[in-house]
Amino acid sequence: MSNRVYHSRRLTFVRDIPKSYKFIQNSQDVEWIKDYLGKSKTEDYETFFIKQNTDGDITSAYGLTNSVPYMDKRAYKIRIGSKAFRV
């Protein structure tokens, strides 16, 4: 299974993220996500929005460069490879 991370070129803001995504700001969860995806790919992100399936696996994520999800702030879409992960 692949654990590739792809960054979207489409400009997205926090206000564009669907309400079905969960905001993650707990430092332990954030660090775990960074470790899993790779520090070099996530080092600029302080918080994440994640979408999970019914099993709790993360299927999609956005990274934010600040800790407060202001609606006008840029969100960076992270497309996750075929391997899902849990928080």
C-alpha positions in Angstrom: 0.0 0.0 0.0 1.1 3.5 -0.8 1.5 6.3 1.8 2.0 9.1 -0.7 0.9 12.6 0.1 -0.1 15.0 -2.7 -0.7 18.7 -2.3 -3.5 20.3 -4.4 -2.8 23.3 -6.5 -6.4 24.5 -6.1 -6.6 27.5 -3.7 -8.8 26.6 -0.7 -9.7 28.6 2.3 -11.0 27.4 5.7 -14.5 28.6 4.7 -14.4 26.2 1.8 -13.8 23.1 3.9 -17.0 21.0 4.2 -18.6 20.8 7.7 -18.1 17.1 7.6 -14.4 17.6 8.3 -13.1 17.5 11.9 -10.7 20.1 13.2 -7.6 18.7 14.9 -5.6 21.0 17.1 -4.6 18.7 20.0 -0.8 18.7 19.9 -0.5 14.9 20.4 -2.9 14.2 17.5 -1.2 16.8 15.3 2.2 15.3 16.0 1.0 11.8 15.2 -0.4 13.0 11.9 2.9 14.7 11.1 4.9 11.6 12.0 2.6 9.4 9.9 2.6 11.6 6.8 6.2 12.6 7.1 7.6 15.6 8.9 9.1 17.0 5.7 5.7 17.1 4.1 3.8 18.5 7.0 6.3 20.7 8.9 4.6 23.9 7.9 1.2 22.8 9.3 0.1 23.5 12.9 -3.4 22.1 12.7 -5.5 19.9 10.4 -9.0 19.3 9.2 -9.7 15.6 8.6 -12.5 13.6 7.1 -13.0 10.0 8.3 -15.0 7.1 7.1 -17.4 5.0 9.3 -14.5 2.9 10.5 -12.6 6.0 11.7 -10.0 5.9 9.0 -8.9 9.3 7.7 -9.7 9.6 4.0 -8.9 13.2 3.4 -7.1 16.1 5.1 -6.3 19.8 5.0 -3.3 21.4 6.7 -3.3 24.9 8.2 -0.2 27.0 8.8 -1.8 28.6 11.9 -3.4 27.2 15.0 -6.7 29.2 14.7 -9.0 28.3 11.8 -9.9 31.8 10.7 -12.4 31.6 7.7 -10.2 33.7 5.4 -7.0 31.6 6.0 -5.5 29.3 3.4 -6.0 25.6 3.8 -3.8 23.1 2.0 -5.5 20.0 0.7 -3.5 16.8 1.4 -4.6 13.9 -0.7 -3.7 10.7 1.1 -2.5 7.6 -0.8 -4.4 4.3 -0.7 -3.4 3.6 3.0 -5.8 5.2 5.4 -4.9 6.0 9.0 -6.6 6.6 12.3 -6.3 9.3 15.0 
